[in-house]
Amino acid sequence: MESFKAILIKEFRHIFRDVRTLVLIFAMPIVLVVLFGHTIRNEISNIKIAVLDYSQDTYSKLLIEKMTASTYFKLTKQLNSESEIEQAFQQGIIHMAIVIPRNFEESIVRFKSTDIQLITEASNINVATTLESYGKQIIKDFEKEINKNHSNYIPFDVNVKMQYNPSLESAYMFIPGNIALIMIIVTALMTSITLAREKETGSWNMLAITPVNQLTMVIAKIIPYMLISLICTAIVILLGIFMFNMPMKGSFALLTIVCILFMLTACSIGILISVITKTQQEAMLLCMLGLFLPALLLSGFIFPIENMPWAIQIFSYIVPATWFIVALKDIMIKGAGLITVWLPVAILTATTIILIVVSVKKLMSKNIS
């Protein structure tokens, strides 16, 4: 019994001695509760929509008012032609477009029928199907209001078009997200753990006395993980294309550039984490808290960013995976070129440069001792 007590006390002392690891362990459930509490919601609100109103009559304006009066939709653009719908989707400024046909009011009053088209951006099928449901429900309520003033029931024919993903393939959503997570795991996590292990075991001190400078040694150690990350990414893309019918409408060259940018970002974060941590446990926990969870929950991979509180939205746009996934979807699904994805590419480039400079400076100043 005394032996058991001694071992137990020793383990508690060992745990409480490593304050940083203890803080990270207790921070994990708090972060999980906060993130899941603010991101996992079935309802969607303030989704940006555009309206193409060919009729411009009383009933069409009433329908638009009905749509925007709800908390679900926010009108951000009035369209003048169908070609502008594709442009708005390409630019990412809307998630749904409503097309009201010509002579809308006349069709209701005179011909006792009409049709309305809902065009939804369906790269995220969960959001797309929810928007379809909201749109149909509002139109159904509007239909009931209109029919109060008519003796004969007037049916509204709602035509739904799922832009970019007509068959609602789930691969369109999970392939880009999986690529981001794989790069974080293989590049950032493995880089931080590898370098932290060198520090923890003391073997880095032996390497430091060799004629090769430390930066060269770090680069030599992380290049294998970068190559593995690129190979894994290529495998996922090919599986997505040939097994899950994921489209590849854009440029492979541009896709490769974006993947390399994000890989360098993840790698520089991994180096930075290894510098500021002392053990492999700390490095792994910090990668999970600072990279993996935000990429999974806050990047728009699963849950729409627009549905999050504004403070969480700001943090989401700081997460590099957010812009990486946007660029991947635009290139692969929408066939976007550099002109369209210039913002995600510019943000990823700037983030990569800043993180590389910061991580290298930290590495050299700390001298990894």
VEXDREN-2710 file (C-alpha; in Angstrom, 1 decimal):
% VEXDREN-2710
k/r/px/py/pz
1/MET/0.0/0.0/0.0
2/GLU/2.9/2.4/0.8
3/SER/4.4/1.6/-2.6
4/PHE/1.1/2.4/-4.3
5/LYS/0.8/5.7/-2.4
6/ALA/4.4/6.7/-3.3
7/ILE/3.8/6.0/-7.0
8/LEU/0.5/7.9/-6.9
9/ILE/2.0/10.9/-5.3
10/LYS/5.0/10.8/-7.7
11/GLU/2.7/10.8/-10.7
12/PHE/0.6/13.7/-9.4
13/ARG/3.8/15.7/-8.8
14/HIS/5.0/14.9/-12.3
15/ILE/1.7/16.0/-13.8
16/PHE/1.5/19.3/-11.9
17/ARG/5.2/20.0/-12.6
18/ASP/4.4/20.4/-16.3
19/VAL/2.2/23.5/-16.0
20/ARG/1.9/24.2/-19.7
21/THR/0.7/20.7/-20.6
22/LEU/-1.8/20.9/-17.7
23/VAL/-3.2/24.2/-18.9
24/LEU/-3.6/22.8/-22.4
25/ILE/-5.3/19.7/-21.1
26/PHE/-7.8/21.8/-19.1
27/ALA/-8.2/24.2/-22.0
28/MET/-9.3/21.4/-24.4
29/PRO/-12.8/20.8/-22.9
30/ILE/-13.4/24.5/-22.6
31/VAL/-12.5/25.1/-26.3
32/LEU/-14.5/22.1/-27.4
33/VAL/-17.6/23.3/-25.6
34/VAL/-17.3/26.9/-26.9
35/LEU/-16.6/25.9/-30.5
36/PHE/-19.3/23.2/-30.7
37/GLY/-21.8/25.4/-28.9
38/HIS/-21.4/28.2/-31.4
39/THR/-21.0/26.1/-34.6
40/ILE/-23.3/23.1/-34.4
41/ARG/-26.7/24.6/-35.2
42/ASN/-29.4/23.2/-37.4
43/GLU/-30.9/26.7/-38.2
44/ILE/-29.3/29.1/-40.6
45/SER/-29.7/32.8/-40.7
46/ASN/-28.6/35.9/-42.7
47/ILE/-27.7/33.9/-45.8
48/LYS/-26.8/36.2/-48.6
49/ILE/-29.2/36.0/-51.6
50/ALA/-29.7/37.7/-54.9
51/VAL/-32.9/38.4/-56.8
52/LEU/-33.5/38.4/-60.6
53/ASP/-36.9/40.0/-60.9
54/TYR/-38.1/40.0/-64.5
55/SER/-41.6/41.2/-63.6
56/GLN/-41.0/44.2/-61.3
57/ASP/-44.7/44.2/-60.3
58/THR/-46.6/44.4/-57.1
59/TYR/-46.7/40.7/-56.3
60/SER/-43.0/40.2/-57.2
61/LYS/-42.0/43.0/-54.8
62/LEU/-44.2/41.5/-52.1
63/LEU/-42.5/38.1/-52.5
64/ILE/-39.1/39.7/-52.2
65/GLU/-40.2/41.5/-49.1
66/LYS/-41.5/38.3/-47.7
67/MET/-38.2/36.6/-48.3
68/THR/-36.1/39.4/-46.7
69/ALA/-38.5/39.9/-43.8
70/SER/-37.4/36.5/-42.4
71/THR/-34.2/36.1/-40.5
72/TYR/-33.1/33.4/-42.9
73/PHE/-32.1/35.6/-45.9
74/LYS/-30.3/38.8/-46.5
75/LEU/-30.7/40.5/-49.9
76/THR/-27.3/41.6/-51.1
77/LYS/-27.7/42.0/-54.8
78/GLN/-30.4/42.8/-57.4
79/LEU/-29.6/41.0/-60.7
80/ASN/-30.4/42.2/-64.2
81/SER/-29.7/39.0/-66.2
82/GLU/-29.1/35.3/-65.8
83/SER/-25.4/35.7/-66.6
84/GLU/-25.0/37.7/-63.5
85/ILE/-26.1/34.7/-61.4
86/GLU/-23.1/32.7/-62.3
87/GLN/-20.8/35.7/-61.8
88/ALA/-22.3/36.2/-58.3
89/PHE/-21.8/32.6/-57.4
90/GLN/-18.2/32.7/-58.7
91/GLN/-17.4/35.7/-56.6
92/GLY/-18.9/34.0/-53.5
93/ILE/-21.1/37.0/-52.7
94/ILE/-24.3/34.9/-52.6
95/HIS/-25.5/31.4/-51.6
96/MET/-28.9/31.5/-53.4
97/ALA/-30.6/33.3/-56.2
98/ILE/-34.3/33.8/-56.7
99/VAL/-35.6/34.1/-60.3
100/ILE/-39.1/35.7/-60.7
101/PRO/-40.5/35.3/-64.2
102/ARG/-42.0/38.0/-66.4
103/ASN/-45.7/38.8/-65.9
104/PHE/-45.6/37.3/-62.5
105/GLU/-48.7/39.1/-61.2
106/GLU/-50.6/38.6/-64.5
107/SER/-49.9/34.9/-64.4
108/ILE/-51.4/34.7/-60.9
109/VAL/-54.5/36.8/-61.6
110/ARG/-55.2/35.8/-65.1
111/PHE/-53.8/32.3/-65.7
112/LYS/-54.1/31.1/-62.1
113/SER/-50.6/29.6/-62.0
114/THR/-47.0/30.7/-61.9
115/ASP/-43.5/29.4/-61.4
116/ILE/-40.5/30.6/-59.3
117/GLN/-36.9/29.4/-59.6
118/LEU/-34.5/28.9/-56.7
119/ILE/-30.8/28.5/-57.6
120/THR/-28.7/27.3/-54.7
121/GLU/-24.9/27.1/-54.5
122/ALA/-24.6/23.4/-53.5
123/SER/-20.9/22.9/-52.8
124/ASN/-22.0/22.4/-49.2
125/ILE/-25.1/20.1/-49.5
126/ASN/-26.1/20.6/-45.9
127/VAL/-26.5/24.3/-46.4
128/ALA/-28.0/23.9/-49.9
129/THR/-30.8/21.6/-48.7
130/THR/-31.6/23.8/-45.7
131/LEU/-31.8/26.9/-48.0
132/GLU/-34.1/25.0/-50.3
133/SER/-36.4/24.1/-47.4
134/TYR/-36.4/27.7/-46.1
135/GLY/-37.1/29.1/-49.6
136/LYS/-39.9/26.7/-50.3
137/GLN/-41.6/27.3/-47.0
138/ILE/-41.6/31.1/-47.4
139/ILE/-43.0/30.8/-51.0
140/LYS/-45.6/28.4/-49.6
141/ASP/-46.6/31.0/-47.0
142/PHE/-46.8/33.7/-49.7
143/GLU/-48.9/31.3/-51.8
144/LYS/-51.4/31.0/-49.0
145/GLU/-51.6/34.7/-48.5
146/ILE/-52.2/35.3/-52.2
147/ASN/-54.9/32.6/-52.4
148/LYS/-56.9/34.3/-49.7
149/ASN/-57.9/36.9/-52.3
150/HIS/-58.9/34.4/-55.0
151/SER/-61.8/32.0/-55.3
152/ASN/-59.7/29.4/-57.1
153/TYR/-56.5/28.0/-55.6
154/ILE/-53.5/29.2/-57.5
155/PRO/-50.5/26.8/-57.3
156/PHE/-46.9/28.0/-57.3
157/ASP/-44.5/25.8/-59.1
158/VAL/-41.1/26.1/-57.4
159/ASN/-38.2/24.9/-59.6
160/VAL/-35.0/24.2/-57.6
161/LYS/-31.6/24.1/-59.3
162/MET/-28.5/23.0/-57.3
163/GLN/-25.7/25.0/-58.9
164/TYR/-22.4/23.1/-59.3
165/ASN/-23.7/20.0/-57.6
166/PRO/-27.1/18.9/-59.2
167/SER/-26.9/15.4/-57.8
168/LEU/-26.0/16.6/-54.3
169/GLU/-22.8/14.5/-54.1
170/SER/-21.3/14.7/-50.6
171/ALA/-17.8/14.4/-52.0
172/TYR/-18.0/18.0/-53.1
173/MET/-18.1/19.0/-49.5
174/PHE/-15.8/16.5/-47.7
175/ILE/-12.9/16.2/-50.3
176/PRO/-11.6/19.8/-50.0
177/GLY/-12.0/19.6/-46.2
178/ASN/-10.2/16.3/-46.0
179/ILE/-7.3/17.7/-48.0
180/ALA/-6.9/20.6/-45.5
181/LEU/-7.0/18.2/-42.5
182/ILE/-4.5/15.8/-44.1
183/MET/-2.1/18.6/-44.7
184/ILE/-2.4/19.8/-41.1
185/ILE/-1.9/16.3/-39.7
186/VAL/1.0/15.3/-41.9
187/THR/2.8/18.6/-42.2
188/ALA/2.1/20.7/-39.1
189/LEU/1.5/18.0/-36.5
190/MET/4.4/15.7/-37.6
191/THR/6.8/18.6/-38.0
192/SER/6.1/20.0/-34.6
193/ILE/6.2/16.6/-32.9
194/THR/9.5/15.6/-34.7
195/LEU/11.3/18.8/-33.7
196/ALA/9.8/18.8/-30.2
197/ARG/11.1/15.2/-29.8
198/GLU/14.6/16.3/-30.8
199/LYS/14.5/18.9/-28.0
200/GLU/12.9/16.6/-25.5
201/THR/15.4/13.8/-25.9
202/GLY/18.3/16.2/-26.1
203/SER/19.5/14.9/-29.4
204/TRP/19.2/18.3/-31.0
205/ASN/22.1/19.5/-28.8
206/MET/24.2/16.8/-30.5
207/LEU/23.1/18.0/-33.9
208/ALA/23.8/21.6/-33.0
209/ILE/27.6/21.0/-32.7
210/THR/27.8/19.7/-36.3
211/PRO/29.1/22.0/-39.1
212/VAL/25.6/22.2/-40.6
213/ASN/23.6/25.2/-39.4
214/GLN/20.3/24.6/-37.5
215/LEU/18.0/26.1/-40.2
216/THR/19.5/23.7/-42.8
217/MET/18.9/20.8/-40.4
218/VAL/15.3/21.9/-39.7
219/ILE/14.6/22.1/-43.5
220/ALA/16.2/18.7/-44.0
221/LYS/13.9/17.2/-41.3
222/ILE/10.7/18.7/-42.6
223/ILE/11.1/18.1/-46.3
224/PRO/10.1/14.4/-46.1
225/TYR/6.8/15.4/-44.3
226/MET/6.1/18.0/-47.0
227/LEU/6.6/15.5/-49.8
228/ILE/4.4/12.9/-48.0
229/SER/1.8/15.6/-47.5
230/LEU/1.8/16.5/-51.2
231/ILE/1.6/12.8/-52.1
232/CYS/-1.3/12.2/-49.7
233/THR/-3.1/15.3/-51.2
234/ALA/-2.6/14.0/-54.7
235/ILE/-4.1/10.6/-53.7
236/VAL/-7.1/12.3/-52.1
237/ILE/-7.7/14.4/-55.2
238/LEU/-7.4/11.5/-57.6
239/LEU/-9.7/9.3/-55.4
240/GLY/-12.2/12.2/-55.3
241/ILE/-12.2/12.6/-59.0
242/PHE/-12.2/8.9/-60.1
243/MET/-14.0/7.2/-57.2
244/PHE/-16.5/9.9/-56.0
245/ASN/-17.0/11.8/-59.3
246/MET/-15.5/15.0/-57.8
247/PRO/-15.2/17.6/-60.7
248/MET/-11.9/19.2/-61.7
249/LYS/-13.0/22.1/-63.7
250/GLY/-10.1/24.5/-63.0
251/SER/-6.4/24.5/-63.5
252/PHE/-4.2/21.8/-62.0
253/ALA/-1.3/24.3/-61.9
254/LEU/-3.4/26.7/-59.9
255/LEU/-4.6/23.9/-57.6
256/THR/-1.0/22.8/-57.1
257/ILE/0.1/26.3/-56.2
258/VAL/-2.7/26.7/-53.6
259/CYS/-1.8/23.3/-52.1
260/ILE/1.9/24.2/-51.8
261/LEU/1.0/27.6/-50.2
262/PHE/-1.1/25.9/-47.6
263/MET/1.5/23.2/-47.0
264/LEU/4.1/25.9/-46.3
265/THR/1.7/27.6/-44.0
266/ALA/1.1/24.4/-42.1
267/CYS/4.8/23.6/-42.0
268/SER/5.8/27.1/-40.6
269/ILE/3.1/26.8/-37.9
270/GLY/4.5/23.4/-37.0
271/ILE/8.0/24.9/-36.7
272/LEU/6.6/27.7/-34.5
273/ILE/4.8/25.3/-32.3
274/SER/7.9/23.2/-31.8
275/VAL/9.9/26.2/-30.8
276/ILE/7.5/27.4/-28.1
277/THR/6.8/24.0/-26.7
278/LYS/9.2/21.7/-24.7
279/THR/7.6/18.3/-25.1
280/GLN/5.9/16.2/-27.8
281/GLN/2.7/16.2/-25.7
282/GLU/2.6/20.0/-25.6
283/ALA/3.2/20.2/-29.4
284/MET/0.5/17.7/-30.1
285/LEU/-2.1/19.3/-27.9
286/LEU/-1.3/22.8/-29.2
287/CYS/-1.6/21.5/-32.8
288/MET/-5.0/20.0/-32.0
289/LEU/-6.3/23.2/-30.2
290/GLY/-4.7/25.7/-32.6
291/LEU/-4.9/24.0/-35.9
292/PHE/-7.0/20.8/-36.2
293/LEU/-10.1/21.9/-34.3
294/PRO/-10.4/25.4/-36.0
295/ALA/-9.9/23.7/-39.4
296/LEU/-12.6/21.2/-38.7
297/LEU/-15.2/23.4/-37.1
298/LEU/-14.5/27.1/-38.1
299/SER/-13.3/26.8/-41.7
300/GLY/-16.7/26.3/-43.3
301/PHE/-15.8/22.6/-44.0
302/ILE/-18.9/21.4/-42.1
303/PHE/-20.7/24.4/-40.7
304/PRO/-21.5/27.6/-42.5
305/ILE/-19.4/30.6/-41.2
306/GLU/-22.2/33.0/-41.8
307/ASN/-24.2/31.2/-39.1
308/MET/-21.6/31.7/-36.4
309/PRO/-21.5/34.7/-33.9
310/TRP/-19.6/37.7/-35.3
311/ALA/-16.6/37.1/-32.9
312/ILE/-16.3/33.5/-34.1
313/GLN/-16.6/34.6/-37.7
314/ILE/-13.7/37.0/-37.3
315/PHE/-11.6/34.2/-35.9
316/SER/-12.7/31.9/-38.7
317/TYR/-11.4/34.3/-41.3
318/ILE/-8.0/34.3/-39.6
319/VAL/-7.8/30.5/-39.9
320/PRO/-5.7/29.7/-43.0
321/ALA/-7.8/26.5/-43.7
322/THR/-10.9/28.7/-44.3
323/TRP/-9.2/30.4/-47.4
324/PHE/-7.6/27.1/-48.5
325/ILE/-11.0/25.3/-48.6
326/VAL/-12.6/28.3/-50.4
327/ALA/-9.9/28.3/-53.1
328/LEU/-10.1/24.5/-53.5
329/LYS/-13.9/24.5/-54.0
330/ASP/-13.7/27.4/-56.4
331/ILE/-11.0/25.9/-58.5
332/MET/-12.3/22.3/-58.5
333/ILE/-16.1/22.7/-58.5
334/LYS/-16.6/26.2/-60.1
335/GLY/-13.6/26.1/-62.5
336/ALA/-12.5/29.5/-61.2
337/GLY/-9.2/31.0/-62.3
338/LEU/-6.7/33.2/-60.6
339/ILE/-8.8/36.3/-61.2
340/THR/-11.7/34.8/-59.2
341/VAL/-9.6/33.3/-56.4
342/TRP/-7.1/36.1/-56.1
343/LEU/-8.3/37.0/-52.5
344/PRO/-7.8/33.5/-51.0
345/VAL/-4.5/33.1/-52.9
346/ALA/-3.3/36.6/-51.7
347/ILE/-4.3/35.9/-48.1
348/LEU/-2.7/32.5/-48.1
349/THR/0.5/34.0/-49.7
350/ALA/0.7/36.8/-47.1
351/THR/0.0/34.4/-44.2
352/THR/2.6/31.9/-45.5
353/ILE/5.3/34.6/-45.8
354/ILE/4.5/36.1/-42.3
355/LEU/4.5/32.7/-40.6
356/ILE/7.7/31.5/-42.3
357/VAL/9.5/34.7/-41.2
358/VAL/8.1/34.5/-37.7
359/SER/8.9/30.8/-37.3
360/VAL/12.4/31.1/-38.7
361/LYS/13.2/34.1/-36.4
362/LYS/11.9/32.3/-33.4
363/LEU/13.9/29.2/-34.4
364/MET/17.1/31.2/-34.7
365/SER/16.5/33.3/-31.6
366/LYS/15.6/30.3/-29.4
367/ASN/18.5/28.4/-30.9
368/ILE/16.4/25.3/-30.1
369/SER/18.1/24.7/-26.8
END
